[in-house]
Amino acid sequence: MTFKELRQRIDALKRLAETDDEAAHSAEDAIHLDVLRAIATGRAEVPQAMARIAAATADIKFARWSA
């Protein structure tokens, strides 16, 4: 995963967060999982920075639900 890919996905998440909380939450979960997988398999461009960027999605305002 590259920084460009991660930024594009976070930009898409921000757009979703404006109109669809459920889709935004799903997208956020997918970003977190994909970044973890990229780090675990050595495919993350800069692992520590990408983990920090992905974790910062928690600051994007939208409703999150857990079951």
C-alpha positions in Angstrom: 0.0 0.0 0.0 1.3 3.4 -0.9 0.7 6.8 0.8 -1.2 7.8 -2.3 -3.6 4.9 -2.0 -4.1 5.5 1.7 -4.8 9.2 1.1 -7.3 8.4 -1.6 -9.2 6.0 0.6 -9.2 8.5 3.5 -10.5 11.2 1.2 -13.3 8.9 0.1 -14.0 8.1 3.8 -14.4 11.8 4.5 -16.9 12.2 1.7 -18.9 9.2 2.9 -18.9 10.6 6.4 -20.8 13.6 5.2 -23.8 11.6 4.0 -23.7 7.9 5.2 -22.5 7.0 8.6 -22.8 3.2 8.1 -20.8 3.2 4.8 -18.2 5.5 6.4 -17.8 3.1 9.4 -17.5 0.2 7.0 -14.9 2.1 4.9 -12.9 3.0 8.1 -12.8 -0.6 9.3 -11.6 -1.7 5.8 -8.9 0.9 5.8 -7.7 -0.2 9.3 -7.6 -3.8 8.3 -5.9 -3.2 5.0 -3.2 -1.1 6.6 -2.6 -3.8 9.2 -2.4 -6.4 6.5 0.0 -4.3 4.5 2.3 -3.8 7.5 2.2 -7.5 8.4 3.1 -8.6 4.9 5.8 -5.9 4.3 3.7 -4.1 1.6 3.3 -0.8 3.5 5.4 2.0 2.0 6.2 3.5 5.5 4.6 1.3 8.1 4.7 3.5 11.2 3.6 6.6 9.4 0.8 4.8 7.6 -0.4 3.3 10.9 -0.5 6.7 12.4 -2.4 8.2 9.5 -5.0 5.3 9.5 -5.5 5.6 13.3 -6.2 9.4 12.8 -9.4 8.5 11.0 -10.9 8.2 14.5 -11.0 12.0 14.4 -13.3 12.1 11.4 -16.8 12.9 12.7 -19.5 10.4 12.0 -21.6 8.0 14.1 -20.0 4.7 14.8 -21.9 1.7 16.1 -20.7 -1.6 17.5 -22.6 -4.7 18.1 
